[in-house]
Amino acid sequence: MPGLLAGKSILVTGGTGSFGRQFVRTLLAEQDPRRIVILSRDELKQYEFAQELGPDRRVRFFIGDVRDRERMRRAFDGVEIVVHAAALKQVPAAEYNPFEAVKTNINGAQNVIDAALDLGVSRVIALSTDKASSPINLYGATKLVSDKLFVNANAYAGSHETRFSVVRYGNVVGSRGSVVPLFKKLAPTGRIPITDERMTRFWITLDQGARFVIDMLGRMHGGELFVPKIPSMRVVDLARAIAPEAKFEFTGIRPGEKLHEEMISVDDARRTVEADDLYVVRPDAEWWARSGRPEGWDDAKPVPEGFRFTSDTNSRWLTIEQLQEMVGAVSAQHPGAGR
C-alpha cells in the first residue's frame, strides 16, 4: 500500500541484517517515513549501511540489543511502528548455544512487547520462519514461542492501542546464511554437496518479503499470523540453476533439518482462512472473538479440512530458469548478498 507509512516514525530491530536493510531501502524509496530508527548491536554493520545510504535526515542508527530491556525502552521512545527482525537464526549455532538463542529469540521478543506497550507504539509486526511450524530444532522452537508471545500480547494490551501481528515466510534468496553463496563458491570445483535429492524449500526474495511486511502493516487488526502464498523449489534445481555442469554429492540430512518445510500445520489450518495472496492464521482465543477483529477477514474463506501448507505439496513451483533469474537479479541488485 504505497504511502501507508508516510510521515511515520518506524523502528526496525535487526535493522542491519539482510531483511532490515532491504526493508529500510524500500521505506526510504517509496514510503517517505518521518524517521527510521535502525537498531542493531553491530557498529561495523551500522557504519557500512550508513555509508551505503548516504546522508539522510530521516535515518537514525541506534546501538542496542533486544536482550536489554532498558535499552528497548529508550529506543522505542517516540516510535509509532516496530518491525521486529532481530534473531539468532543459524540452526547449528542455536543447537550448540541453546540458551543464547532463548535469550535473543524469546526474552528479546518479550522485551520488544513490553517496550511497545509501555512507550505507546501503535503497531508491531514480528518476523517468523517456516521452521516455527511443527519445529524440530531449537531455532524453530524459540521462534514458535516468540510467535505465541506476539499473538497473545494483544490479550494483555488492555487499554493500550498497541496491536501485534506476525509474518511467517520461508527461505530468502540472498539472505545471510542462504545456500546460494555456498553453491556459487563451490561451482568452480564441479562438485556441489546436497543433503538429500528430495529436499524442497519455500523461496522468497528480500524485496518480496519487505513489501509483504509493509502490506500487512496496513491490513493487520492484531493477533493474526500472516503467511504469503509463495512458491517452492527443489534444492537440486537450485544447484542446477547455479552450477549446471556440477556433480552432486548427497551427504544426508543434518541434525535439526527437515526434508520439507511447513508454514501451516494441519492443526493450525483449523484456524486459517485463505485470501487471494495469503493465508491468515487467526488466534484461537476468547479475546479475538470479543474484539470483533475477525470482521476484517470476512472475505477470506476457511481452508479445507486436513489442509497443510508445506513445500512439497505446494501448487506453485519455480523452474530452473526462474531460479536463475531470481539469483541473477539478487546478485545484480545486492552484490554482497549472503555474506
C-alpha positions in Angstrom: 0.0 0.0 0.0 2.1 3.0 -1.2 2.4 5.8 1.2 0.9 3.8 4.1 3.9 4.7 6.3 4.4 8.3 5.1 5.2 10.6 8.0 5.5 7.7 10.5 8.3 7.0 13.0 9.4 3.4 12.4 11.9 1.3 14.2 13.5 -1.9 12.8 15.2 -4.3 15.2 17.9 -6.2 13.5 18.0 -3.3 11.1 21.4 -4.1 9.6 20.5 -7.7 8.7 19.5 -8.8 5.2 15.8 -8.2 5.7 16.3 -5.0 7.7 18.5 -3.4 5.1 16.1 -4.2 2.3 13.1 -3.0 4.4 14.8 0.3 5.1 15.7 0.8 1.5 12.1 0.2 0.4 10.8 2.6 3.1 13.1 5.4 2.1 12.5 4.9 -1.7 8.7 4.5 -1.6 7.1 5.4 1.8 8.7 8.7 2.9 8.6 8.0 6.7 9.4 10.8 9.0 12.0 8.8 10.9 13.6 5.3 10.6 15.4 4.0 13.7 17.8 1.2 12.7 18.5 -0.8 15.8 21.3 -3.4 15.9 24.2 -4.4 18.1 27.0 -4.4 15.4 28.5 -0.9 15.0 30.5 -2.0 11.9 27.4 -3.1 10.1 25.8 0.2 11.0 28.7 2.1 9.7 28.7 0.2 6.4 24.9 0.6 6.0 25.2 4.3 6.7 27.9 4.6 4.0 25.6 2.8 1.6 22.6 5.0 2.4 24.4 8.3 2.4 23.2 11.4 4.3 19.5 11.2 5.0 17.9 13.3 7.8 15.2 10.6 8.2 17.6 7.8 9.3 18.8 7.2 12.9 21.2 4.4 13.9 20.8 3.1 17.4 23.2 0.6 19.0 21.3 -1.9 21.2 20.4 -5.5 21.8 16.8 -6.8 22.2 18.0 -8.7 25.3 18.5 -5.3 27.0 15.1 -4.4 28.4 16.0 -0.8 29.4 17.7 -0.1 26.1 14.5 -1.1 24.3 12.5 1.3 26.3 14.9 4.1 25.3 14.9 3.1 21.6 11.1 2.9 21.4 10.5 6.4 22.7 8.5 8.4 20.1 8.2 5.4 17.8 4.9 4.6 16.2 5.6 1.3 14.3 8.0 -1.5 15.1 9.2 -4.3 12.8 11.0 -6.9 14.8 13.5 -8.8 12.7 16.3 -9.4 15.2 17.0 -13.1 15.9 19.7 -15.7 16.2 18.7 -17.8 13.3 21.6 -20.2 12.4 20.3 -23.6 13.2 23.7 -25.2 14.2 24.7 -22.2 16.3 21.3 -22.3 18.2 21.7 -26.1 18.8 25.3 -25.6 20.2 24.4 -22.4 22.2 20.8 -23.1 23.2 20.2 -20.6 25.9 21.8 -17.8 23.8 19.0 -18.4 21.3 16.5 -18.4 24.1 17.8 -15.0 25.4 17.6 -13.4 22.0 14.6 -15.0 20.4 12.3 -15.4 23.4 13.5 -13.0 26.1 14.2 -10.4 23.4 10.7 -10.8 22.0 9.2 -10.2 25.4 11.3 -7.1 25.8 10.1 -5.8 22.5 6.5 -6.4 23.5 6.9 -4.7 26.9 8.6 -1.7 25.5 6.0 -1.3 22.8 3.2 -1.3 25.3 4.9 1.0 27.8 6.0 3.5 25.2 2.7 3.6 23.2 3.8 2.0 19.9 0.8 1.7 17.6 1.6 -1.4 15.6 4.2 -4.2 15.9 4.9 -6.9 13.3 7.3 -9.7 14.2 9.1 -11.8 11.6 8.8 -15.6 12.0 10.0 -18.5 9.9 8.7 -21.7 8.4 10.9 -23.6 11.0 8.4 -22.4 13.7 5.7 -24.7 12.4 6.0 -28.1 13.9 9.6 -27.3 15.0 12.3 -30.0 15.2 15.2 -27.7 16.1 15.8 -25.2 18.8 15.7 -22.2 16.5 12.3 -23.2 15.2 11.1 -23.9 18.8 12.3 -20.4 20.0 10.5 -18.7 17.1 7.3 -20.6 17.8 7.4 -19.3 21.4 8.1 -15.8 20.0 5.1 -16.1 17.7 2.8 -17.0 20.5 4.2 -14.2 22.7 3.4 -11.6 20.0 0.0 -13.0 19.1 -1.1 -13.1 22.7 0.4 -9.8 23.6 -2.9 -8.4 22.2 -4.7 -10.1 25.1 -3.0 -8.1 27.8 -2.6 -4.8 25.9 -5.6 -3.7 27.9 -6.4 0.0 27.3 -3.2 0.4 25.2 -3.7 1.0 21.5 -0.8 -1.3 20.6 -1.5 -4.1 18.3 0.7 -7.1 17.5 0.9 -9.5 14.5 3.3 -11.9 13.0 4.5 -12.6 9.4 5.9 -16.0 8.6 7.6 -17.0 5.3 10.3 -19.3 4.1 13.9 -19.2 2.9 15.0 -15.9 1.5 17.1 -15.6 -1.7 20.4 -13.8 -0.9 19.9 -13.5 2.9 22.8 -14.2 5.2 23.2 -18.0 5.6 21.5 -18.7 2.3 22.7 -21.7 0.4 23.1 -19.5 -2.8 26.6 -18.1 -2.0 27.8 -21.5 -0.9 26.7 -23.1 -4.3 28.3 -20.2 -6.1 31.5 -20.6 -4.3 31.7 -24.3 -5.0 30.5 -24.2 -8.6 34.1 -23.9 -10.0 35.0 -27.1 -8.2 32.5 -29.1 -10.2 31.0 -30.7 -7.1 28.0 -29.5 -5.0 27.1 -31.1 -1.7 23.3 -31.6 -1.2 21.8 -33.2 1.9 19.0 -35.1 0.1 17.9 -35.1 -3.6 14.2 -35.0 -2.5 14.6 -31.8 -0.4 12.3 -28.9 -1.1 12.0 -25.4 0.3 9.8 -22.3 0.1 11.5 -19.4 -1.7 11.0 -15.7 -1.5 13.2 -12.6 -2.4 14.2 -9.9 0.1 12.1 -7.4 -1.9 9.0 -9.6 -1.8 9.5 -10.1 2.0 9.9 -6.4 2.7 6.8 -5.5 0.6 4.7 -8.1 2.2 5.5 -6.8 5.7 4.6 -3.2 4.6 1.3 -4.5 3.2 0.5 -6.4 6.4 1.1 -3.3 8.5 -1.9 -1.8 6.6 -4.1 -4.9 6.8 -3.5 -6.2 10.3 -6.1 -6.0 13.1 -3.8 -7.5 15.8 -3.3 -11.2 16.5 -3.0 -12.6 13.0 -0.2 -14.7 11.7 0.2 -13.9 8.0 1.6 -16.4 5.5 2.2 -15.3 1.9 1.5 -17.7 -0.9 5.0 -18.2 -2.2 6.4 -20.9 -4.5 8.5 -23.9 -3.6 11.8 -25.0 -5.2 13.8 -28.2 -5.3 17.2 -27.8 -3.9 18.7 -29.9 -6.7 17.0 -27.5 -9.2 18.7 -24.5 -7.4 22.0 -26.3 -7.6 21.5 -26.9 -11.4 20.5 -23.2 -11.8 23.8 -22.1 -10.3 26.2 -24.8 -11.4 24.6 -26.7 -14.3 27.7 -28.8 -15.0 28.5 -29.8 -11.4 28.1 -33.2 -10.0 26.0 -33.6 -6.8 27.2 -35.3 -3.6 24.3 -36.3 -1.4 25.5 -36.1 2.2 22.4 -36.9 4.2 20.0 -34.7 6.2 21.8 -32.8 9.1 20.5 -32.7 12.7 17.6 -30.3 13.1 16.9 -30.2 9.3 13.6 -31.2 7.6 13.2 -32.8 4.3 10.4 -30.4 3.5 9.4 -27.2 5.3 6.0 -26.3 6.6 4.3 -22.9 7.2 0.8 -24.0 8.3 0.3 -27.3 10.1 -2.9 -29.4 10.0 -3.8 -28.2 13.5 -3.2 -24.5 12.7 -5.3 -24.9 9.5 -8.4 -25.2 11.6 -8.0 -21.5 12.4 -6.8 -20.5 8.9 -8.6 -18.6 6.2 -7.4 -18.0 2.6 -7.4 -14.8 0.7 -6.1 -14.2 -2.9 -2.5 -13.6 -2.0 -2.1 -15.0 1.6 -3.3 -17.2 4.4 -4.2 -15.8 7.8 -3.9 -17.9 10.9 -6.3 -16.4 13.4 -5.9 -16.7 17.1 -7.8 -19.5 18.9 -8.6 -17.1 21.8 -11.6 -15.6 23.5 -10.2 -12.1 23.3 -10.1 -12.4 19.4 -13.8 -13.2 19.2 -14.7 -10.5 21.6 -12.7 -7.9 19.8 -14.6 -8.1 16.6 -11.4 -8.3 14.6 -12.5 -11.3 12.6 -14.7 -8.9 10.6 -11.6 -7.8 8.8 -11.3 -11.2 7.1 -15.0 -11.8 6.2 -14.0 -12.1 2.5 -11.5 -14.8 3.2 -12.6 -18.5 3.1 -11.6 -21.3 5.5 -9.1 -23.7 4.2 -10.3 -27.3 3.6 -10.2 -29.9 6.4 -6.8 -31.5 6.5 -5.0 -28.6 4.8 -1.3 -28.2 5.2 0.9 -25.6 3.6 4.2 -27.5 3.0 7.0 -27.0 0.5 6.4 -30.4 -1.1 2.6 -30.2 -1.5 2.7 -26.6 -2.8 0.8 -25.9 -6.0 3.4 -23.4 -7.2 6.9 -24.4 -8.2 9.9 -22.5 -9.5 11.6 -23.8 -12.6 15.4 -23.9 -13.1 15.1 -20.9 -15.4 13.1 -18.9 -12.9 15.6 -19.7 -10.2 18.4 -18.5 -12.4 16.5 -15.2 -13.0 15.9 -14.7 -9.2 19.5 -15.5 -8.2 20.8 -13.3 -11.0 18.5 -10.4 -10.1 19.5 -10.5 -6.4 23.2 -10.7 -7.3 22.9 -7.7 -9.6 21.0 -5.6 -7.0 23.0 -6.6 -3.9 26.4 -7.9 -4.9 27.3 -8.7 -1.2 24.0 -10.6 -0.5 24.5 -13.7 1.5 27.8 -12.7 3.1 
